[in-house]
Amino acid sequence: MNFSILQHQGVKKPSRLQRAGNWIQRHGSAIRGIQWVVVAVYAFLIIVPAVMPLPDGAAHLWNNLTLAAQFVFWGIWWPFVLLSMVMLGRVWCGVLCPEGTLSEFASKWGRGWAIPRWMRWGGWPFVAFGLTTIYGQMVSVYQYPKAVLLVLGGSTVGAMIIGMLYGREKRVWCKYLCPINGVFSLLARLAPFHYKVDEDAWRRSYTKGEHGHRVIPINCAPLVPLRNMKGAQDCHMCGRCSGHRDAIVLTWRSPAEEVVKLGNKAANPWDTALILYGLLGIAIGAFHWTVSTWFIDLKQYLAGWLIDHNILWPLDTNAPWFLFTHYPEQNDVFSWFDGAMIIGYIFATGLVYGTTLLALLAGGASMLGKWDSKWKWLHHLTLALIPVAGVGVFLGLSATTVSLLRAEQVPLGWVTDLRLGLLGAANLWSAWLAWRVTGRYGSSLVARVFTMVCFIAALAVADSAWWLMFWGGFAR
């Protein structure tokens, strides 16, 4: 396109970011090729280690595929996928995710059924995240390749089945049932750029077309209503819609925009549940139980009580490996009692942390004005915790990274400073977002300050989880 002619006609030259979005749109075939390369690597890493012997004490990251795959998945892949959501939006979903690629591919040849009402239920992101997190701990997904194949492979098979049954060339699984979709949606709201829709240009295209020509329909695989797309939470950043109707462009924005300006309409009870009871509750319990002295003490007390009362069947270790961890050759076997303790501990941790945070935020929202709007304000204020919640999950996952590197005698003296720096930055970011949110509702400075006192108390509660794990009572 000759931009000098367009500039003479009063049309602005596209920015570098806009040109980047258009480049992705024009090179869709190359993107598809990259996706299939990722699928092949993903399949190799989850299938091959599962059929190999477990590593012995002499194995290292550089000479054992199982340990290398463990490090790639839990040490690099998932922590930095989460980080990419904040930095790039959902580029991972649209360009690299193997489940999305396979689900869309399967739907191309599938039944194309209408999406049922039960699948559209808004609670699936929270429920799927919670169940997957707990089940992963039951089978020790971070440690054993068969568990990885079961959890990640099972999710991938589910994505393909849903793709074969529903939609046509759509990512129905990603939209409604992906266990991590809700987390990605939350983190992407912090991304510094997004595909922005110019609604006036969209309307003009009805009569003037696109670049003066007839509008060619596009396929939005993640089922985003493009004309009304306001933020980045649902967009997979695949670039297919860049330039569509001369109305969609990739552009910069404030990292606070989607939380502060759009949060009053976009926030809902399920987002609140996912943040408070999911990321800052169940996930914390999943990271804590392996290092918790409270868990060990309670487990020993209750096991002694069972033995004293001659109730021995819960101590049996005959549960199959796909229900509870069962690897006798590694001296790692869960009894029914162990499994019940883990599930109970995670649920209890989620309930305590989530309810405490909910009470503090509800107290803060109650300071802002009329009672009829309190729940809306609560849900909006909760979105300000996204940075702390996201960094917490990153720290929890990266603990596996640190453990694997420490086993290889890699110097890690810098880890403590990095953890403190990330947690401190996330707290400041969350506090800044909360202050901006209160500015949209607070009738007075005093009301906003009281709300912030409650919010800062909530930050302290969330921080206590990582203090216990890394520096306090659970630290080793």
C-alpha positions in Angstrom: 0.0 0.0 0.0 1.3 3.5 -0.9 1.2 5.4 2.4 2.3 8.7 0.8 -0.9 8.8 -1.2 -3.0 7.9 1.9 -1.2 10.6 4.0 -2.0 13.1 1.2 -5.6 12.1 1.6 -5.5 12.7 5.4 -4.9 9.1 6.4 -2.3 8.6 9.2 0.6 6.3 8.6 0.2 3.1 10.7 2.3 2.9 13.8 5.0 0.2 14.2 2.7 -1.8 16.5 -0.1 -1.6 14.0 2.2 -2.8 11.2 3.2 -5.7 13.5 -0.4 -6.7 13.9 -0.9 -6.5 10.1 2.3 -8.5 9.6 0.9 -11.3 11.8 -2.4 -11.2 9.8 -0.6 -11.5 6.5 1.6 -14.3 7.6 -1.1 -16.6 8.9 0.3 -19.6 7.2 3.7 -19.2 8.9 1.9 -18.9 12.2 0.0 -22.1 11.6 3.4 -23.8 10.8 4.8 -22.6 14.1 1.7 -24.0 15.9 2.3 -27.5 14.5 5.9 -27.4 15.5 4.8 -26.6 19.1 2.3 -29.4 18.9 5.0 -31.8 17.9 7.4 -30.7 20.7 4.5 -30.8 23.2 3.5 -34.3 22.2 7.1 -35.5 22.4 7.6 -34.1 25.9 4.4 -35.5 27.4 4.5 -38.9 25.7 8.1 -40.1 25.5 9.1 -39.5 29.2 5.9 -41.4 30.3 7.2 -44.6 28.7 10.7 -44.3 29.9 12.1 -45.5 33.3 12.0 -43.0 36.1 15.4 -41.2 36.7 17.7 -42.5 39.3 19.9 -40.6 41.7 22.7 -40.1 39.1 20.4 -38.5 36.5 20.8 -34.8 35.6 18.9 -32.3 33.5 21.4 -32.5 30.7 21.5 -36.3 30.4 17.9 -37.5 31.3 14.9 -36.7 29.1 12.4 -37.1 32.0 14.2 -34.5 34.2 14.7 -32.2 31.1 10.9 -32.5 30.3 10.0 -31.8 33.9 12.2 -28.7 33.9 10.8 -27.5 30.5 7.2 -27.9 31.6 7.2 -26.8 35.2 10.4 -24.8 35.3 10.2 -22.7 32.2 7.0 -23.4 30.1 4.2 -22.6 32.5 5.8 -19.9 34.7 6.7 -17.9 31.6 3.5 -18.5 29.8 1.8 -16.8 32.8 4.4 -14.0 32.5 3.7 -13.6 28.8 0.0 -12.9 29.5 0.9 -9.8 31.4 3.6 -8.7 28.9 2.0 -9.7 25.5 -1.6 -10.5 26.2 -2.9 -13.9 25.1 -0.4 -14.3 22.3 0.4 -17.8 23.7 -3.2 -18.8 23.2 -3.5 -17.5 19.7 -0.1 -18.4 18.3 1.5 -21.2 20.3 -0.9 -23.2 22.4 -1.0 -26.8 21.3 -4.5 -27.4 22.8 -6.0 -24.5 20.9 -4.4 -25.6 17.7 -5.7 -29.2 18.0 -9.1 -28.1 19.1 -9.5 -25.8 16.2 -8.2 -28.4 13.8 -10.6 -31.0 15.1 -13.5 -28.7 14.8 -12.7 -28.2 11.1 -13.7 -31.8 10.5 -16.2 -32.2 13.3 -19.9 -32.3 13.8 -20.4 -28.5 14.2 -23.1 -28.8 16.8 -24.5 -25.7 18.5 -22.8 -24.9 21.8 -25.1 -26.1 24.6 -26.3 -23.9 27.4 -24.5 -26.0 30.1 -21.1 -25.2 28.5 -21.8 -21.5 28.6 -22.0 -21.5 32.4 -19.8 -18.7 33.7 -18.5 -20.8 36.6 -16.4 -23.2 34.5 -13.1 -21.2 34.6 -13.1 -21.3 38.4 -14.4 -24.9 38.7 -12.0 -26.3 36.1 -9.0 -24.4 37.6 -9.8 -25.7 41.1 -10.4 -29.3 40.1 -7.3 -29.5 37.8 -5.1 -27.9 40.5 -6.2 -30.3 43.2 -6.1 -33.4 41.0 -2.6 -32.4 39.9 -1.5 -32.6 43.5 -3.2 -35.9 44.0 -1.2 -37.5 41.3 2.0 -35.4 41.8 1.9 -33.9 38.3 5.1 -31.8 38.9 7.2 -34.9 39.7 6.0 -37.8 37.4 5.7 -38.0 33.7 2.8 -40.4 33.7 0.9 -37.8 35.7 1.8 -35.2 33.2 0.5 -37.3 30.4 -2.7 -38.0 32.3 -3.4 -34.3 33.3 -2.1 -32.4 30.2 -2.7 -35.2 27.8 -6.2 -35.7 29.1 -6.9 -32.0 28.8 -5.7 -32.1 25.2 -7.9 -35.0 24.3 -10.8 -33.2 25.9 -10.1 -30.2 23.8 -10.1 -32.3 20.6 -13.3 -34.0 21.5 -15.1 -30.8 22.2 -13.6 -29.4 18.9 -15.0 -32.4 17.0 -18.5 -32.0 18.5 -19.1 -28.3 18.7 -18.5 -25.3 16.5 -16.9 -25.1 13.1 -13.3 -24.1 12.9 -13.7 -22.6 16.4 -11.9 -23.0 19.7 -14.9 -23.9 21.8 -12.8 -25.6 24.5 -10.6 -22.5 24.9 -13.6 -20.3 25.2 -15.5 -22.2 27.8 -13.7 -25.3 29.4 -10.0 -24.8 29.3 -8.8 -25.1 33.0 -6.5 -22.1 32.7 -8.6 -19.9 30.5 -9.9 -17.9 33.4 -6.4 -17.2 34.7 -5.2 -16.1 31.3 -8.2 -13.9 30.9 -7.4 -12.1 34.2 -3.7 -11.6 33.5 -4.3 -10.4 29.9 -6.2 -7.4 31.3 -2.9 -6.0 32.4 -1.2 -6.3 29.0 0.2 -3.0 27.6 -1.4 -3.3 24.2 -4.5 -4.9 22.6 -6.5 -5.0 19.4 -8.7 -1.9 19.5 -12.0 -1.6 17.7 -13.0 1.7 16.2 -16.8 1.4 16.2 -17.3 4.4 13.9 -15.0 2.9 11.3 -16.9 -0.4 11.7 -20.2 1.3 10.9 -18.7 3.2 7.9 -17.6 -0.2 6.5 -21.2 -1.1 6.0 -21.4 1.4 3.1 -17.8 2.1 2.1 -16.3 -1.4 2.6 -12.8 -2.2 3.6 -10.1 -0.3 1.7 -12.8 0.6 -0.7 -13.6 -3.0 -1.4 -16.1 -5.5 -0.3 -15.6 -6.7 3.3 -14.2 -10.3 3.4 -15.5 -12.2 6.5 -12.9 -13.5 8.9 -13.0 -16.5 11.3 -12.5 -15.5 15.0 -11.7 -18.9 16.4 -12.1 -18.0 20.1 -15.6 -16.7 19.5 -15.0 -13.0 20.4 -17.7 -10.6 19.3 -15.3 -8.4 17.4 -17.5 -5.4 16.9 -18.0 -5.0 20.7 -14.6 -6.1 21.8 -13.4 -3.7 24.5 -10.4 -5.3 26.1 -7.8 -8.1 25.9 -9.4 -10.6 28.2 -10.9 -12.8 25.5 -8.8 -11.9 22.5 -6.2 -14.6 21.6 -4.0 -12.0 19.8 -3.8 -14.3 16.7 -3.9 -11.2 14.4 -6.5 -12.6 12.0 -8.7 -9.6 12.5 -6.0 -6.9 12.2 -7.2 -4.3 9.8 -10.7 -5.9 9.5 -13.2 -3.3 8.2 -10.4 -0.7 8.6 -11.6 -0.7 12.2 -9.3 -3.1 14.2 -5.7 -2.2 15.0 -3.1 -3.3 17.4 -2.3 -0.4 19.7 -0.7 0.6 23.0 -2.8 1.2 26.1 -2.3 1.9 29.8 -1.8 -1.4 31.8 -4.5 0.0 34.1 -7.1 0.7 31.5 -8.9 -2.6 31.4 -9.0 -3.0 35.2 -9.9 0.6 36.1 -12.0 1.8 33.2 -13.7 -1.4 32.0 -13.7 -3.4 35.3 -17.0 -1.9 36.5 -18.9 -3.6 33.7 -16.6 -6.6 33.1 -16.1 -7.7 36.7 -18.4 -10.5 37.9 -18.7 -12.9 40.9 -16.9 -15.7 39.1 -13.8 -13.5 38.5 -13.9 -12.7 42.2 -14.1 -16.4 43.1 -11.2 -17.3 40.8 -9.0 -14.5 42.2 -9.8 -14.9 45.9 -10.6 -18.6 46.2 -8.6 -19.9 43.2 -5.4 -18.0 42.7 -5.1 -16.7 46.2 -6.7 -19.8 47.9 -6.6 -23.2 46.3 -3.3 -22.5 44.4 -1.7 -21.4 47.6 -2.8 -24.6 49.3 -1.4 -26.7 46.4 2.0 -25.0 46.8 2.0 -25.0 50.6 1.2 -28.6 51.6 4.5 -30.1 50.5 6.4 -27.7 52.8 3.9 -27.0 55.5 4.9 -28.0 59.0 1.2 -27.5 60.0 0.2 -30.2 57.4 2.8 -32.6 58.8 1.9 -32.1 62.4 -1.9 -32.5 61.7 -1.2 -35.5 59.6 0.8 -37.2 62.3 -1.8 -36.4 65.0 -4.7 -37.8 63.0 -2.8 -40.9 61.8 -2.0 -41.6 65.5 -5.6 -41.2 66.4 -6.6 -43.7 63.6 -4.1 -46.2 64.8 -5.2 -45.8 68.5 -8.8 -46.5 67.5 -7.8 -49.4 65.2 -9.1 -47.7 62.1 -6.4 -48.9 59.7 -8.1 -49.1 56.3 -7.4 -45.4 55.5 -3.7 -46.1 55.8 -3.8 -48.7 53.0 -1.6 -47.8 50.0 -3.6 -49.7 47.3 -5.0 -46.6 45.4 -4.1 -46.7 41.7 -1.5 -44.2 40.4 -4.1 -42.3 38.4 -6.0 -41.5 41.6 -3.3 -41.0 44.2 0.5 -41.0 43.7 1.8 -44.6 43.7 5.4 -45.1 42.8 6.9 -47.7 45.2 10.2 -47.8 43.4 10.6 -44.1 44.3 9.4 -44.7 47.9 6.6 -42.3 47.1 3.2 -43.8 47.8 0.0 -42.1 49.0 -2.4 -43.9 51.2 -6.1 -43.0 51.1 -5.5 -41.0 54.3 -2.6 -39.1 52.6 -4.9 -38.2 49.7 -7.7 -37.1 51.9 -5.3 -35.0 53.9 -4.0 -33.2 50.8 -7.4 -32.5 49.4 -8.6 -31.3 52.8 -5.6 -29.1 53.4 -5.9 -27.5 50.0 -9.7 -26.9 50.4 -9.2 -25.5 53.9 -6.4 -23.2 52.8 -8.5 -21.9 49.9 -11.5 -21.4 52.2 -9.5 -19.5 54.9 -7.5 -17.3 52.5 -10.4 -16.7 50.2 -12.9 -15.8 52.9 -10.5 -13.6 54.8 -9.7 -11.7 51.6 -13.4 -11.5 50.7 -14.2 -10.0 54.1 -11.5 -7.4 53.9 -12.5 -6.3 50.4 -16.2 -6.3 51.3 -15.3 -4.0 54.2 -13.4 -1.7 51.9 -16.2 -1.6 49.3 -18.7 -0.8 52.0 -16.9 2.5 52.6 -17.5 3.8 49.1 -21.2 4.7 48.9 -24.7 3.4 48.5 -25.5 -0.1 49.5 -27.2 -1.1 46.3 -23.9 -1.0 44.4 -21.7 -2.7 47.0 -21.3 -6.1 45.2 -20.4 -4.4 41.9 -17.8 -2.3 43.6 -16.5 -5.4 45.5 -16.0 -7.3 42.2 -14.3 -4.3 40.6 -12.0 -3.8 43.6 -11.0 -7.5 43.6 -9.6 -7.1 40.0 -6.9 -4.8 41.5 -5.5 -8.0 43.2 -4.6 -9.5 39.8 -0.9 -8.5 39.9 -0.4 -10.0 43.3 -2.4 -13.1 42.4 -0.5 -13.6 39.2 2.9 -13.1 40.8 2.0 -15.5 43.5 1.3 -18.3 41.0 4.5 -17.4 39.2 6.5 -17.7 42.4 4.8 -21.0 43.3 5.5 -22.5 39.9 9.0 -21.2 39.8 9.7 -22.9 43.1 10.0 -26.1 41.0 12.5 -24.2 38.8 14.6 -23.3 41.8 14.5 -26.9 43.2 15.6 -28.4 40.0 18.4 -25.9 39.5 19.5 -26.3 43.2 19.7 -30.1 42.7 22.2 -29.3 39.8 24.3 -27.2 42.2 23.5 -24.0 40.2 24.3 -20.8 42.3 21.0 -19.3 43.4 21.9 -16.6 45.8 20.0 -14.0 43.7 16.6 -15.9 44.0 15.6 -14.3 47.4 16.1 -10.8 46.1 14.2 -11.6 42.9 11.3 -13.0 44.8 11.1 -10.0 47.1 11.4 -7.6 44.1 8.6 -9.3 42.2 6.3 -9.5 45.2 7.0 -5.8 46.1 6.4 -4.6 42.6 3.2 -6.6 42.4 2.0 -5.1 45.7 2.6 -1.6 44.5 0.9 -2.3 41.2 -2.2 -3.7 42.9 -2.3 -0.8 45.4 -2.1 1.7 42.5 -4.9 -0.1 40.6 -7.0 -0.2 43.8 -6.5 3.6 44.3 -7.6 4.2 40.8 -10.6 2.0 41.2 -11.7 3.8 44.4 -11.4 7.1 42.5 -14.3 6.0 40.3 -16.6 5.5 43.3 -15.3 7.2 46.4 -17.4 10.2 47.4 -14.6 11.6 49.6 -10.9 11.2 50.3 -11.6 9.8 53.7 -13.8 7.0 52.2 -11.1 6.2 49.7 -8.4 6.1 52.4 -10.4 3.7 54.6 -11.0 1.5 51.6 -7.3 1.4 50.9 -6.6 0.4 54.5 -8.8 -2.6 54.0 -7.1 -3.3 50.6 -3.6 -3.1 52.0 -4.6 -5.5 54.8 -5.8 -7.9 52.0 -2.4 -7.5 50.4 -0.7 -8.4 53.7 -2.8 -11.5 53.9 -1.9 -12.6 50.4 1.8 -11.9 51.1 1.7 -14.0 54.2 1.4 -17.1 52.1 4.7 -16.5 50.4 6.4 -15.3 53.6 5.4 -18.7 55.2 6.6 -20.6 52.2 9.9 -18.9 51.5 11.0 -17.0 54.6 8.8 -17.9 57.5 7.5 -21.0 59.3 7.6 -23.4 56.3 11.0 -22.3 54.9 13.7 -24.9 54.8 
